[in-house]
Amino acid sequence: MAWKEHSKKISELKESNTAIDMKVRERLDEITSKTADKDVAISLEFLKKHLHLEKDDDGAIEELKFHLGLEGDTRYSVIKDDKNQSIYVYFTKKEG
């Protein structure tokens, strides 16, 4: 049965995904707590790797938006470095 080589237990997938999600939340919390409302922007390329985000820029930004929506008190903005066309993200805390 060739399909068995390409299968995983659902419980293992859920457990693995939960562990990854928790690690992402911890990393994102650390980044936002240290950089929000400061004069610093972080490379989207770094965030994609460090936070296990989608490889596509638009997908990564949407996923980041989702994670920040769960957190609730942090916003993000995107700024482009015209020198090398790279994308950076900076964070701000919502007021009130």
N, CA, C and O atoms as a MOPAC input file, in Angstrom:
PM7 MOZYME 1SCF
protein

 N      0.83800 1    -1.18200 1     0.00000 1
 C      0.00000 1     0.00000 1     0.00000 1
 C      0.88400 1     1.24700 1     0.00000 1
 O      1.36900 1     1.67300 1     1.04800 1
 N      1.08400 1     1.81400 1    -1.15800 1
 C      1.97000 1     2.96800 1    -1.33300 1
 C      1.50800 1     4.19900 1    -0.56200 1
 O      2.33200 1     5.02700 1    -0.17200 1
 N      0.22500 1     4.32800 1    -0.34000 1
 C     -0.29200 1     5.51900 1     0.34600 1
 C      0.19600 1     5.62400 1     1.78100 1
 O      0.26800 1     6.72300 1     2.33000 1
 N      0.53300 1     4.49200 1     2.39600 1
 C      0.98400 1     4.50400 1     3.79400 1
 C      2.27900 1     5.29800 1     3.96400 1
 O      2.50700 1     5.90900 1     5.00800 1
 N      3.11800 1     5.28600 1     2.94000 1
 C      4.36600 1     6.04600 1     2.99100 1
 C      4.10800 1     7.54800 1     3.02300 1
 O      4.97800 1     8.32400 1     3.42000 1
 N      2.93300 1     7.94900 1     2.61100 1
 C      2.59500 1     9.36700 1     2.50100 1
 C      1.52100 1     9.77600 1     3.49500 1
 O      0.77800 1    10.72700 1     3.25500 1
 N      1.43900 1     9.07300 1     4.58900 1
 C      0.40300 1     9.37100 1     5.58200 1
 C      1.03200 1     9.66200 1     6.94000 1
 O      2.15300 1     9.24400 1     7.23300 1
 N      0.28300 1    10.38600 1     7.75400 1
 C      0.67600 1    10.67600 1     9.13500 1
 C     -0.56000 1    10.55900 1     9.99900 1
 O     -1.68400 1    10.69000 1     9.51500 1
 N     -0.35000 1    10.31400 1    11.27000 1
 C     -1.46600 1    10.26600 1    12.20600 1
 C     -1.96400 1    11.68400 1    12.45600 1
 O     -1.17200 1    12.61000 1    12.63200 1
 N     -3.26200 1    11.84000 1    12.46900 1
 C     -3.86600 1    13.14700 1    12.69500 1
 C     -3.45000 1    13.70100 1    14.05100 1
 O     -3.14300 1    14.88700 1    14.17300 1
 N     -3.43800 1    12.85800 1    15.05600 1
 C     -3.06100 1    13.30900 1    16.40100 1
 C     -1.63200 1    13.85400 1    16.42100 1
 O     -1.35500 1    14.83700 1    17.10900 1
 N     -0.73100 1    13.22900 1    15.67500 1
 C      0.65000 1    13.70300 1    15.60900 1
 C      0.73500 1    15.03600 1    14.87600 1
 O      1.48900 1    15.92300 1    15.27800 1
 N     -0.03600 1    15.17800 1    13.80300 1
 C     -0.06200 1    16.44200 1    13.07100 1
 C     -0.57400 1    17.57300 1    13.95400 1
 O      0.00200 1    18.66000 1    13.98200 1
 N     -1.66800 1    17.30500 1    14.68100 1
 C     -2.23400 1    18.33100 1    15.56200 1
 C     -1.24900 1    18.71600 1    16.65700 1
 O     -1.08100 1    19.89700 1    16.96200 1
 N     -0.60500 1    17.72400 1    17.24400 1
 C      0.36100 1    17.98900 1    18.31400 1
 C      1.54200 1    18.80400 1    17.78900 1
 O      1.97800 1    19.76100 1    18.43000 1
 N      2.04600 1    18.42700 1    16.64000 1
 C      3.16600 1    19.13500 1    16.03000 1
 C      2.78200 1    20.56900 1    15.67200 1
 O      3.54100 1    21.50200 1    15.93200 1
 N      1.60900 1    20.73800 1    15.08000 1
 C      1.14400 1    22.07400 1    14.70300 1
 C      0.93800 1    22.95900 1    15.91900 1
 O      1.25600 1    24.14800 1    15.88100 1
 N      0.41100 1    22.39800 1    16.99200 1
 C      0.21300 1    23.16000 1    18.22700 1
 C      1.55200 1    23.61100 1    18.78900 1
 O      1.68700 1    24.75300 1    19.22800 1
 N      2.53600 1    22.73200 1    18.78100 1
 C      3.87000 1    23.08100 1    19.27800 1
 C      4.48500 1    24.20200 1    18.44200 1
 O      5.09000 1    25.12600 1    18.98600 1
 N      4.33200 1    24.12000 1    17.13200 1
 C      4.84900 1    25.16300 1    16.24300 1
 C      4.12500 1    26.47700 1    16.50700 1
 O      4.76200 1    27.52500 1    16.60000 1
 N      2.80200 1    26.43300 1    16.62800 1
 C      2.01900 1    27.64700 1    16.89700 1
 C      2.44600 1    28.31000 1    18.20000 1
 O      2.54900 1    29.53600 1    18.26300 1
 N      2.69300 1    27.52800 1    19.22700 1
 C      3.11900 1    28.08300 1    20.51400 1
 C      4.49900 1    28.73200 1    20.39800 1
 O      4.74000 1    29.79700 1    20.96700 1
 N      5.39200 1    28.09100 1    19.66600 1
 C      6.72800 1    28.64800 1    19.46700 1
 C      6.63900 1    29.96900 1    18.69800 1
 O      7.32700 1    30.93500 1    19.02900 1
 N      5.79100 1    30.00000 1    17.67700 1
 C      5.59500 1    31.22200 1    16.89500 1
 C      5.05400 1    32.33500 1    17.78300 1
 O      5.53800 1    33.46600 1    17.72200 1
 N      4.06000 1    32.02800 1    18.60500 1
 C      3.46600 1    33.02800 1    19.50600 1
 C      4.51500 1    33.57800 1    20.46700 1
 O      4.58000 1    34.78700 1    20.69100 1
 N      5.33500 1    32.69600 1    21.03700 1
 C      6.38500 1    33.13700 1    21.95500 1
 C      7.38400 1    34.04300 1    21.25200 1
 O      7.77600 1    35.07900 1    21.79000 1
 N      7.78800 1    33.66000 1    20.06700 1
 C      8.75400 1    34.46400 1    19.31400 1
 C      8.15700 1    35.80700 1    18.91200 1
 O      8.82000 1    36.84000 1    19.01100 1
 N      6.91500 1    35.79400 1    18.46300 1
 C      6.26400 1    37.03900 1    18.07000 1
 C      6.06800 1    37.94800 1    19.27900 1
 O      6.28000 1    39.15700 1    19.18400 1
 N      5.66900 1    37.38500 1    20.40300 1
 C      5.51800 1    38.17400 1    21.63000 1
 C      6.84300 1    38.82800 1    22.02200 1
 O      6.87600 1    39.99500 1    22.41200 1
 N      7.92600 1    38.07100 1    21.91400 1
 C      9.23800 1    38.62500 1    22.25600 1
 C      9.59900 1    39.78200 1    21.32600 1
 O     10.04800 1    40.83500 1    21.77900 1
 N      9.40100 1    39.57800 1    20.02900 1
 C      9.73500 1    40.61400 1    19.05300 1
 C      8.89800 1    41.86500 1    19.28900 1
 O      9.43800 1    42.97000 1    19.34000 1
 N      7.58900 1    41.70300 1    19.43400 1
 C      6.73000 1    42.87900 1    19.58700 1
 C      6.97400 1    43.58600 1    20.91600 1
 O      6.91100 1    44.81400 1    20.97600 1
 N      7.24700 1    42.84500 1    21.97100 1
 C      7.47900 1    43.49300 1    23.26700 1
 C      8.77100 1    44.30900 1    23.26300 1
 O      8.87500 1    45.30100 1    23.98400 1
 N      9.74900 1    43.90500 1    22.46400 1
 C     11.03000 1    44.61300 1    22.44400 1
 C     11.11700 1    45.67600 1    21.35200 1
 O     11.98200 1    46.54900 1    21.41800 1
 N     10.23400 1    45.62100 1    20.34400 1
 C     10.37700 1    46.55400 1    19.22400 1
 C      9.18600 1    47.47700 1    19.01000 1
 O      9.31800 1    48.49400 1    18.32800 1
 N      8.03400 1    47.15400 1    19.57100 1
 C      6.83900 1    47.97400 1    19.32300 1
 C      7.06100 1    49.39800 1    19.80900 1
 O      7.59300 1    49.63200 1    20.89400 1
 N      6.64100 1    50.34000 1    18.97700 1
 C      6.74000 1    51.77000 1    19.27100 1
 C      8.18300 1    52.24200 1    19.42600 1
 O      8.43800 1    53.26100 1    20.06700 1
 N      9.11000 1    51.51700 1    18.85100 1
 C     10.51500 1    51.92600 1    18.85900 1
 C     10.92200 1    52.19200 1    17.40800 1
 O     10.20600 1    51.82500 1    16.47700 1
 N     12.03200 1    52.80800 1    17.23300 1
 C     12.51500 1    53.17300 1    15.90100 1
 C     13.25200 1    51.99800 1    15.26000 1
 O     14.44200 1    52.08000 1    14.95500 1
 N     12.51200 1    50.90200 1    15.06500 1
 C     13.12700 1    49.70300 1    14.49400 1
 C     12.10500 1    48.96200 1    13.63300 1
 O     10.94100 1    48.81200 1    14.00300 1
 N     12.57500 1    48.50700 1    12.48000 1
 C     11.75300 1    47.67000 1    11.60100 1
 C     12.53800 1    46.38400 1    11.34100 1
 O     13.76800 1    46.39300 1    11.29400 1
 N     11.82600 1    45.30300 1    11.17600 1
 C     12.44800 1    43.98400 1    11.03500 1
 C     12.19000 1    43.45200 1     9.63300 1
 O     11.08500 1    43.56500 1     9.10400 1
 N     13.20200 1    42.88500 1     9.05800 1
 C     13.12000 1    42.33500 1     7.70900 1
 C     12.03300 1    41.26000 1     7.62100 1
 O     11.95500 1    40.36800 1     8.46600 1
 N     11.21100 1    41.36000 1     6.59800 1
 C     10.18300 1    40.34300 1     6.38500 1
 C     10.82300 1    38.98400 1     6.12800 1
 O     10.28000 1    37.95800 1     6.53600 1
 N     11.96300 1    38.96800 1     5.46000 1
 C     12.65900 1    37.70100 1     5.20700 1
 C     13.02600 1    37.01500 1     6.52000 1
 O     12.86200 1    35.80200 1     6.65500 1
 N     13.52400 1    37.79100 1     7.48900 1
 C     13.83800 1    37.21700 1     8.79700 1
 C     12.57100 1    36.70500 1     9.46800 1
 O     12.55400 1    35.59700 1    10.00300 1
 N     11.51300 1    37.50600 1     9.44300 1
 C     10.26200 1    37.10600 1    10.09700 1
 C      9.69600 1    35.83000 1     9.48500 1
 O      9.15800 1    34.98300 1    10.19800 1
 N      9.81400 1    35.69200 1     8.16900 1
 C      9.30900 1    34.48200 1     7.51400 1
 C     10.02000 1    33.24100 1     8.05000 1
 O      9.38500 1    32.21300 1     8.28800 1
 N     11.31200 1    33.33600 1     8.23600 1
 C     12.07600 1    32.18900 1     8.73700 1
 C     11.86600 1    31.98800 1    10.23300 1
 O     11.61900 1    30.87200 1    10.68900 1
 N     11.96500 1    33.07300 1    10.98900 1
 C     11.92500 1    32.99300 1    12.45100 1
 C     10.54000 1    32.62800 1    12.98600 1
 O     10.41500 1    31.96200 1    14.01400 1
 N      9.50300 1    33.07400 1    12.27400 1
 C      8.13300 1    32.83200 1    12.73500 1
 C      7.42500 1    31.74600 1    11.93700 1
 O      6.22200 1    31.53600 1    12.09500 1
 N      8.16600 1    31.06000 1    11.08600 1
 C      7.60000 1    29.93800 1    10.32200 1
 C      6.39900 1    30.40300 1     9.49000 1
 O      5.35400 1    29.75300 1     9.47000 1
 N      6.57000 1    31.55700 1     8.79500 1
 C      5.49000 1    32.13000 1     7.99500 1
 C      5.56300 1    31.61500 1     6.56100 1
 O      6.54400 1    30.99400 1     6.15200 1
 N      4.50200 1    31.88800 1     5.81200 1
 C      4.45600 1    31.53300 1     4.39200 1
 C      5.69600 1    32.07200 1     3.67600 1
 O      6.23400 1    33.10600 1     4.07300 1
 N      6.14500 1    31.40100 1     2.65300 1
 C      7.32600 1    31.84000 1     1.91100 1
 C      7.02600 1    33.04200 1     1.01800 1
 O      7.89600 1    33.88400 1     0.79500 1
 N      5.81300 1    33.12100 1     0.51600 1
 C      5.38800 1    34.23100 1    -0.32100 1
 C      5.20500 1    35.48100 1     0.55300 1
 O      4.64700 1    35.39000 1     1.64600 1
 N      5.66800 1    36.64500 1     0.08000 1
 C      5.57400 1    37.87600 1     0.87300 1
 C      4.14400 1    38.19200 1     1.29100 1
 O      3.88300 1    38.46300 1     2.46300 1
 N      3.21800 1    38.15900 1     0.33700 1
 C      1.82000 1    38.47700 1     0.65400 1
 C      1.23300 1    37.47600 1     1.64500 1
 O      0.52100 1    37.86200 1     2.57300 1
 N      1.52700 1    36.20800 1     1.45200 1
 C      1.04500 1    35.18000 1     2.37300 1
 C      1.63600 1    35.34700 1     3.75900 1
 O      0.94500 1    35.15000 1     4.75800 1
 N      2.91800 1    35.71100 1     3.83000 1
 C      3.57600 1    35.91800 1     5.12200 1
 C      2.94900 1    37.09100 1     5.86600 1
 O      2.73900 1    37.02100 1     7.07700 1
 N      2.65300 1    38.16400 1     5.14600 1
 C      2.03700 1    39.33300 1     5.78000 1
 C      0.63400 1    38.99300 1     6.26800 1
 O      0.24100 1    39.41800 1     7.35400 1
 N     -0.11700 1    38.24300 1     5.49400 1
 C     -1.45900 1    37.82700 1     5.93200 1
 C     -1.38500 1    36.94400 1     7.17100 1
 O     -2.19500 1    37.08300 1     8.08800 1
 N     -0.42200 1    36.04500 1     7.19700 1
 C     -0.26500 1    35.16400 1     8.35100 1
 C      0.16700 1    35.96100 1     9.58500 1
 O     -0.29800 1    35.70100 1    10.69400 1
 N      1.05500 1    36.92800 1     9.38300 1
 C      1.47600 1    37.80300 1    10.47700 1
 C      0.27800 1    38.58700 1    11.00700 1
 O      0.10600 1    38.73100 1    12.21700 1
 N     -0.53400 1    39.08400 1    10.10300 1
 C     -1.75700 1    39.80800 1    10.48400 1
 C     -2.67000 1    38.91700 1    11.32800 1
 O     -3.24100 1    39.37200 1    12.31800 1
 N     -2.80400 1    37.66500 1    10.94200 1
 C     -3.62700 1    36.71800 1    11.69400 1
 C     -3.08800 1    36.53400 1    13.10900 1
 O     -3.84300 1    36.60600 1    14.07800 1
 N     -1.77900 1    36.29700 1    13.22600 1
 C     -1.17800 1    36.08700 1    14.54800 1
 C     -1.32500 1    37.32800 1    15.42600 1
 O     -1.61000 1    37.21700 1    16.61800 1
 N     -1.13100 1    38.49800 1    14.84200 1
 C     -1.27700 1    39.73100 1    15.61400 1
 C     -2.72900 1    39.95700 1    16.00900 1
 O     -2.99900 1    40.53300 1    17.06300 1
 N     -3.66200 1    39.51600 1    15.18200 1
 C     -5.08100 1    39.61600 1    15.52100 1
 C     -5.42100 1    38.78600 1    16.74000 1
 O     -6.27600 1    39.17300 1    17.53700 1
 N     -4.76700 1    37.65500 1    16.89400 1
 C     -4.98100 1    36.82100 1    18.07600 1
 C     -4.42400 1    37.50100 1    19.31700 1
 O     -5.00000 1    37.41100 1    20.40100 1
 N     -3.30100 1    38.17800 1    19.14700 1
 C     -2.67100 1    38.88800 1    20.26300 1
 C     -3.52700 1    40.08400 1    20.67300 1
 O     -3.73100 1    40.34100 1    21.86000 1
 N     -4.02000 1    40.80400 1    19.68000 1
 C     -5.00300 1    41.84500 1    19.91600 1
 C     -4.51500 1    43.24700 1    20.17000 1
 O     -5.22700 1    44.19000 1    19.82300 1
 N     -3.34500 1    43.45300 1    20.75300 1
 C     -2.96200 1    44.80800 1    21.12200 1
 C     -1.80300 1    45.37400 1    20.30200 1
 O     -1.25800 1    46.42400 1    20.64300 1
 N     -1.42900 1    44.69700 1    19.24200 1
 C     -0.30600 1    45.14700 1    18.42400 1
 C     -0.73100 1    45.27100 1    16.97000 1
 O     -1.41700 1    44.40500 1    16.42600 1
 N     -0.30700 1    46.36900 1    16.35300 1
 C     -0.53000 1    46.57700 1    14.92300 1
 C      0.81000 1    46.46900 1    14.20200 1
 O      1.87200 1    46.54100 1    14.82100 1
 N      0.74300 1    46.29700 1    12.91400 1
 C      1.96500 1    46.25500 1    12.12300 1
 C      1.83500 1    47.21900 1    10.95500 1
 O      0.72800 1    47.55300 1    10.53200 1
 N      2.95200 1    47.65300 1    10.44700 1
 C      3.01100 1    48.43700 1     9.21900 1
 C      4.17400 1    47.91000 1     8.40000 1
 O      5.13100 1    47.34900 1     8.93400 1
 N      4.07400 1    48.09700 1     7.11700 1
 C      5.09800 1    47.60500 1     6.20000 1
 C      5.78100 1    48.80200 1     5.56100 1
 O      5.12700 1    49.76200 1     5.15400 1
 N      7.08500 1    48.73500 1     5.48100 1
 C      7.86100 1    49.78300 1     4.82200 1
 C      8.87800 1    49.11200 1     3.90400 1
 O      9.47500 1    48.09300 1     4.25100 1
 N      9.06100 1    49.70200 1     2.73400 1
 C      9.96100 1    49.11600 1     1.74200 1
 C     11.27100 1    49.89900 1     1.71900 1
 O     11.27000 1    51.13000 1     1.73700 1
 N     12.37500 1    49.18100 1     1.67900 1
 C     13.68900 1    49.79700 1     1.53000 1
 C     13.93600 1    49.95100 1     0.02900 1
 O     14.18500 1    48.97000 1    -0.67100 1
 N     13.86700 1    51.17900 1    -0.45300 1
 C     14.01400 1    51.41500 1    -1.88700 1
 C     15.42300 1    51.12000 1    -2.40600 1
 O     15.61500 1    50.92500 1    -3.60600 1
 N     16.39600 1    51.08500 1    -1.51300 1
 C     17.76800 1    50.79300 1    -1.94700 1
 C     17.88800 1    49.38400 1    -2.50500 1
 O     18.47000 1    49.17500 1    -3.56900 1
 N     17.33500 1    48.42400 1    -1.78100 1
 C     17.48300 1    47.03400 1    -2.22400 1
 C     16.14700 1    46.31300 1    -2.40600 1
 O     16.11100 1    45.09400 1    -2.57400 1
 N     15.05900 1    47.06800 1    -2.37100 1
 C     13.71500 1    46.53800 1    -2.61800 1
 C     13.26700 1    45.50100 1    -1.59100 1
 O     12.38000 1    44.69500 1    -1.87400 1
 N     13.86700 1    45.51400 1    -0.41200 1
 C     13.43400 1    44.56400 1     0.61200 1
 C     12.31900 1    45.17700 1     1.45400 1
 O     12.16400 1    46.39600 1     1.52000 1
 N     11.55900 1    44.31300 1     2.08500 1
 C     10.39000 1    44.71900 1     2.85900 1
 C     10.69900 1    44.57300 1     4.34000 1
 O     11.27500 1    43.57800 1     4.78000 1
 N     10.30300 1    45.58300 1     5.09300 1
 C     10.47600 1    45.58400 1     6.54200 1
 C      9.12500 1    45.78000 1     7.20900 1
 O      8.21000 1    46.36900 1     6.63200 1
 N      9.01500 1    45.28200 1     8.42200 1
 C      7.77800 1    45.38400 1     9.19700 1
 C      8.11300 1    46.04700 1    10.52000 1
 O      9.11200 1    45.71800 1    11.16000 1
 N      7.25400 1    46.99800 1    10.92900 1
 C      7.42100 1    47.55600 1    12.26700 1
 C      6.10400 1    47.46500 1    13.00700 1
 O      5.03100 1    47.40600 1    12.40600 1
 N      6.20900 1    47.45500 1    14.32100 1
 C      5.06400 1    47.18900 1    15.18000 1
 C      4.75800 1    48.38400 1    16.07000 1
 O      5.65800 1    49.09900 1    16.51000 1
 N      3.47800 1    48.58300 1    16.32400 1
 C      3.02100 1    49.60800 1    17.25800 1
 C      1.94200 1    48.99900 1    18.13900 1
 O      1.20200 1    48.11000 1    17.71900 1
 N      1.86900 1    49.49100 1    19.35900 1
 C      0.82000 1    49.04300 1    20.28100 1
 C     -0.42400 1    49.88600 1    20.05200 1
 O     -0.33400 1    51.09600 1    19.84500 1
 N     -1.57100 1    49.25100 1    20.09100 1
 C     -2.83700 1    49.96900 1    19.96000 1
 C     -3.07500 1    50.77600 1    21.22400 1
 O     -2.78900 1    50.32100 1    22.33100 1
 N     -3.59600 1    51.96600 1    21.04700 1
 C     -3.89500 1    52.81400 1    22.20100 1
 C     -5.25300 1    52.46400 1    22.77000 1
 O     -6.18600 1    52.09400 1    22.05700 1
 N     -5.32700 1    52.59600 1    24.09000 1
 C     -6.59100 1    52.46400 1    24.78600 1
 C     -7.15600 1    51.13500 1    24.83100 1
 O     -8.22800 1    50.94000 1    25.40400 1

